[in-house]
Amino acid sequence: MNARRAFVCGGQGARLSGLGAELLARSPELVRQADAFSAAAGRDIRALLHDTVEPGDTLSAHLALVSFALLAHAAESKKYGENTAVSSFRLLAGHSLGEISALACAGALSPEDALRLAAARGQALARACARGKGGMLALLGKPIAEMQDLVHSFIEDKSATDVWIANYNSPLQLVLSGEDKALAACAPYMEKAGLRAVTLPTAGAFHSPYMAGAAEEVFAFASRLDWQEPRGVCLSSMTGRALTGRGFAAHCALQIVSPVRWLEVMKGMRRAGITEIVEAGSGGTLGRFFRSVPQWRVRTLLCGAA
């Protein structure tokens, strides 16, 4: 056991291309696990981990990313000689969707139930996205406090009641969610203030009030699952503090309409003395957030982001 290691699970974002192909090619045991996951997911997981998944295909992305994280975690466990990967890491955390993966890896949820929950979440989000147009906009280029002030100024100046901060990702990145026209007006406002504004290829305005219907659906589904006290410490994506107790169903619903405070997760890992981050996710996004702070050694596991 390496007491200074943390395992982090990425969320939906980039286009996926053969996300788990290389991982499965290395281990017949993981192939068998992927095939076993298929029954719970209602999809051919092995095929999904070899396929290309577009950002707008919310359900497929959910199943692919959670399956990959579970398999990658199992591989890491075996690598360090553990029967369960939980004892290989001091902390676990997940960004957005990745929180389901992290909770399962921590032992709060079985892999099968994690996949069922991922499917329910993906379907609920797809329905929420179909009900109205919305998107996400990344802001970069200034310290996060300055960017937050600029966002509040934009909302006040333009009476933009349909724009929200969705992700506090790193010391130098914020992500906004909101109505398409409002975000289109926000981008030049921020660029004039010296920021980079990048429209993200998402299916909707995630982590905003637009997802309230999905949150209700996820709570109803998650409440029926068999939750357990985690055997490993999983940090909340909303607070950066350890998740405890039996309120996991409510947490999984609330995080759908709440900002991801990944910067707080990073602070929590710093307080715990974490020195190595092992990332399972698409494109190494979380690794880049950690590398923005010169403290951690980051290792991104095999991933396929096109």
Residue pairs with C-beta under 8 A, 6 or more apart in sequence:
1 80
1 82
1 87
1 88
2 80
2 88
2 89
2 90
2 276
3 90
3 273
4 90
4 273
4 274
4 275
4 276
5 88
5 89
5 90
5 274
5 275
5 276
5 277
5 278
6 89
6 90
6 91
6 92
6 93
6 269
6 272
6 274
6 276
6 277
6 278
7 73
7 76
7 85
7 88
7 89
7 91
7 92
7 93
7 102
7 105
7 278
7 280
8 92
8 93
8 94
8 95
8 98
8 102
8 265
8 277
8 278
8 279
8 280
8 281
8 286
9 65
9 69
9 92
9 93
9 94
9 95
9 98
9 99
9 101
9 102
9 105
9 279
9 280
9 281
10 65
10 69
10 94
10 95
10 98
10 279
10 280
10 281
10 282
10 283
10 285
10 286
11 65
11 94
11 95
11 96
11 97
11 98
11 260
11 281
12 55
12 58
12 61
12 62
12 65
12 96
12 97
12 202
12 206
13 55
13 200
13 201
13 202
13 282
13 283
13 285
14 55
14 201
14 282
14 283
14 285
14 305
14 306
15 52
15 53
15 54
15 55
15 201
15 305
15 306
16 52
16 53
16 61
16 64
16 65
16 282
16 304
16 305
16 306
17 52
17 53
17 304
17 305
17 306
18 49
18 50
18 51
18 52
18 304
19 49
19 53
19 64
19 65
19 68
19 282
19 303
19 304
19 305
20 34
20 49
20 50
20 64
20 67
20 68
20 71
20 302
20 304
21 49
21 50
21 304
22 302
22 304
23 30
23 49
23 68
23 71
23 72
23 75
23 301
23 302
24 30
24 31
24 34
24 46
24 49
24 50
24 71
26 75
27 75
29 78
30 71
30 74
30 75
31 46
33 70
33 71
33 74
34 45
34 46
34 49
34 67
34 71
35 45
35 46
37 45
37 67
37 70
37 111
37 112
37 115
38 44
38 45
38 46
39 112
40 111
40 112
40 113
40 115
40 116
41 63
41 67
41 115
41 116
41 118
41 119
42 119
43 60
43 63
43 119
45 63
45 64
45 67
45 115
48 60
48 63
48 64
48 67
49 64
49 67
49 68
51 60
51 64
52 306
53 60
53 61
53 64
55 61
55 201
55 202
55 203
56 201
56 203
58 122
58 123
58 125
58 126
58 129
58 203
59 119
59 122
59 123
59 126
60 122
61 97
61 122
62 97
62 118
62 119
62 121
62 122
62 125
63 115
63 118
63 119
63 122
65 97
65 98
65 101
65 118
65 281
65 282
66 97
66 100
66 101
66 104
66 114
66 115
66 118
67 115
68 280
68 281
68 303
69 94
69 98
69 101
69 102
69 105
69 280
69 281
70 101
70 104
70 105
70 111
70 114
70 115
72 280
72 301
72 302
73 85
73 101
73 105
73 280
74 85
75 301
76 85
76 88
76 278
76 301
77 83
77 84
77 85
77 86
77 88
80 88
82 88
84 107
84 231
85 105
86 92
86 105
86 106
86 107
86 230
86 231
86 232
87 231
87 232
89 232
89 278
90 233
90 272
90 273
90 274
91 232
91 233
91 234
91 235
91 268
91 269
91 272
91 274
92 102
92 105
92 106
92 232
92 233
92 234
92 235
93 99
93 102
93 234
93 235
93 237
93 265
93 268
93 269
94 100
94 101
94 102
94 103
94 234
94 237
95 237
95 260
95 262
95 265
95 281
95 285
95 286
96 167
96 206
96 207
96 237
96 255
96 260
97 118
97 121
98 237
98 281
99 234
99 236
99 237
99 252
99 255
100 109
100 114
100 117
100 118
100 121
100 252
101 114
101 280
102 234
103 109
103 114
103 230
103 234
103 243
103 248
103 252
104 110
104 111
104 113
104 114
105 232
105 234
106 230
106 231
106 232
106 233
106 234
107 228
107 230
107 231
107 232
108 227
108 228
108 229
108 230
108 234
108 243
108 248
109 117
109 225
109 226
109 227
109 228
109 248
110 226
113 225
113 226
116 221
116 225
117 218
117 221
117 222
117 225
117 252
120 217
120 218
120 221
120 222
121 214
121 218
121 252
121 256
123 217
124 213
124 214
124 215
124 217
124 218
124 221
125 203
125 204
125 206
125 211
125 214
125 256
126 203
127 213
127 214
127 217
128 204
128 210
128 211
128 212
128 213
128 214
129 203
129 204
131 213
132 179
132 204
132 210
133 179
133 180
134 177
134 178
134 179
134 180
134 204
134 205
134 208
134 210
135 177
135 178
135 180
135 183
135 199
135 200
135 202
135 204
135 205
136 166
136 175
136 176
136 177
136 183
136 199
136 200
136 202
136 205
136 206
137 175
137 176
137 178
137 183
137 186
137 187
137 197
137 198
137 199
137 200
138 173
138 174
138 175
138 176
138 196
138 197
138 198
138 199
138 200
139 147
139 150
139 151
139 173
139 174
139 175
139 176
139 190
139 195
139 196
139 197
139 198
140 172
140 173
140 195
140 196
140 198
141 147
141 172
141 194
141 195
141 196
142 150
142 172
142 194
142 195
143 171
143 172
144 168
144 170
144 171
144 172
144 173
144 174
144 263
147 174
147 190
147 195
148 165
148 174
150 189
150 190
150 193
150 195
151 163
151 165
151 174
151 176
154 160
154 163
154 186
154 189
154 190
155 161
155 163
157 189
158 182
158 185
158 186
158 189
160 178
160 182
160 185
160 186
162 178
162 179
162 182
163 176
163 177
163 178
163 179
163 182
163 183
163 186
164 176
164 177
164 178
164 205
164 207
164 208
164 209
164 259
165 174
165 175
165 176
165 177
165 259
166 175
166 176
166 177
166 205
166 206
166 207
166 208
166 259
166 260
167 173
167 174
167 175
167 207
167 259
167 260
167 262
168 174
168 259
168 260
168 261
168 262
168 263
168 264
169 175
169 260
169 262
169 263
169 289
170 262
170 263
170 266
170 288
170 289
170 292
170 293
171 263
171 292
171 293
172 292
173 289
173 292
175 200
176 183
176 186
177 205
177 206
177 207
177 208
177 210
178 186
178 205
178 208
179 205
183 199
186 197
187 197
187 199
188 197
190 197
191 197
204 210
204 211
205 211
206 256
207 255
207 256
207 257
207 258
207 259
207 260
208 257
209 257
211 256
211 257
212 257
214 256
215 253
215 254
215 256
215 257
216 253
218 252
218 253
218 256
219 249
219 250
219 252
219 253
222 248
222 249
222 252
222 253
223 249
225 249
227 246
227 248
227 249
229 244
229 245
229 246
230 243
230 244
233 242
234 242
234 243
235 241
235 242
235 243
235 265
235 268
235 269
236 242
236 243
236 251
236 265
237 255
237 260
237 261
237 262
237 265
238 251
238 254
238 255
238 258
238 259
238 260
238 261
238 264
239 261
239 264
240 261
240 263
240 264
240 265
240 266
240 267
240 268
241 264
241 268
242 268
243 251
262 286
262 289
266 289
266 290
266 293
269 277
269 296
270 293
270 295
274 296
275 295
275 296
275 297
276 296
276 297
276 298
276 299
277 286
277 287
277 290
277 296
277 297
277 298
277 299
278 299
278 301
279 286
279 287
279 290
279 298
279 299
279 300
279 301
280 301
280 303
281 300
281 303
282 303
282 304
282 305
283 303
283 305
284 300
284 303
284 305
287 298
287 299
287 300
290 296
290 298
291 298
